Amino acid sequence: MVTDTDAGAGAGTGAGAGTSAGAGKQHRRGDTRQRIQDVALELFAEQGYEKTSLREIAERLDVTKAALYYHFKTKEDILTSIFEDLTRPIDELVEWGKDQPHTLEIKRTILTRYSEILTKASPLFRFMQENQATMRDLKTGETFKDRMFSLLDILREPGAPMTAQVRCFSALFTMHGGMFVLKDAEGDPEEKRKAILEVAIDLVTQAHEGA
């Protein structure tokens, strides 16, 4: 059983989690705050965000409610913190991409890096796919949409024809939807990731050449 004292010891150590593209669960330090995030995300995925209570999260963790409340007051606080930690590499990628020339090589690099980010944060993105109605009602859903439009602005050329813009949008959709649809399909996960990435790159290449 984790006590309130144990909870306090880890309170300040989780704020910087996920600052690199390697911020997947396997790289996250095992302090109380991050254990809460991981277990909450598991429960959200298993039974849905709305049907999961803070009490159930505490029971799964075998911690006191006081230990849980020390870090998070609400379910939305937990979900927001997960988004901030696991999507920070997207923000870093967007900031890097804004300063780069709109070359095809840069666009391919962005898609490749984004594919790696999606893989490392796959539990979060699966949750988003399976809880789309919930995402629309939460502030985190809006902030993620903003990130996607920022990526789209980097991938598409200014003034590009609508066909090219649709191809760029479809590339991102392919990366999100492909990961979700193919997760239970037979095959090596890395091979599936590379296949999805190849299709996304093909779409952006066609858009770039047709702009």
Secondary structure, 3 states (H helix, E strand, C coil): CECHHHHHHCCCCCCCCCCCCCCCHHHCCCCHHHHHHHHHHHHHHHHCCCCCCHHHHHHHHCECHHHHHHHCCCHHHHHHHHHHHHHHHHHHHHHHHHCCCCCHHHHHHHHHHHHHHHHHCHHHHHHHHHCHHHHHHCHHHHHHHHHHHHHHHHHCCCCCCHHHHHHHHHHHHHHHHHHHHCCCCCCCHHHHHHHHHHHHHHHHHHHHHHC
